[in-house]
């Protein structure tokens, strides 16, 4: 192993990016761009299938009030995520940890409500086999739920790191990069809630 | 550079954005109840509110407003490509075949 490899400082490397944007942040943005295409494929398919088809009224099958409350929870978790970033930038790791825990609770609650909703729907005979609406509903919300699950796991990991004191005012790129992902998940849900539940 | 870059831009009022998001969600719900018999108006209203909410999240929570232009171009290009994809799909479905 060379001397250069032993003394490698990842934070010093951040300052030498050709774009001026940290590599992990740029990587997350590129990943999110691929995610835009992924969800566009799903949402586009839903819209195309819905045009010209006999489609049931979503409000007759789905619990709009419960999902609206769940949307509120996800928006709140997005706010707590961005507040966690703000507090570590301001140099208050204690408040950062508090907001990370709140984000974790928000994400977990969203997932729990979605599991409850799925169980309720399945018990009442609404499943992916029953209709085109059923299959598209479970595909889109299921993939989104999987993204939320991945986000919750990552938030739990970063919260653990925060409690171990791994983030400082100078070095907290992990929080920012994770925040980008979490806000994107929120953004996708905003679109899904409007077109799947309300339209 | 990264830390400087992060702290150089003003920190947005995240709570104000939250209230906007909450307000727009309530408007969406109200619109869905009011316009349940007019699908065109319902769709138009929902698209507008959902897009405004998505833009607020992207601009302020994801800090796209304060990022370098290349980020906006990168993100917008996929959105434009996606919009074209969906438009072509709808056109295929809706427009009469020759």
Interface residues (C-beta under 8 A of the other chain):
Chain A: X14 X15 X17 X19 X20 X21 X22 X25 X29 X30 X32 X33 X34 X36 X37 X40 X41 X43 X44 X45 X47 X48 X51 X52 X57 X59 X64 X68 X71 X72 X75 X76 X78 X79 X81 X82 X83 X86 X89 X169 X170 X171 X173 X176 X179 X180 X183 X184 X186 X187 X190 X191 X193 X194 X195 X198 X199
Chain B: X1 X2 X3 X5 X6 X7 X11 X14 X15 X17 X18 X21 X22 X25 X28 X29 X31 X32 X36 X39 X42 X43 X46 X47 X49 X50 X53 X54 X57 X58 X61 X62 X67 X68 X70 X71 X74 X75 X77 X78 X79 X81 X82 X85 X86 X89 X90 X92 X93 X94
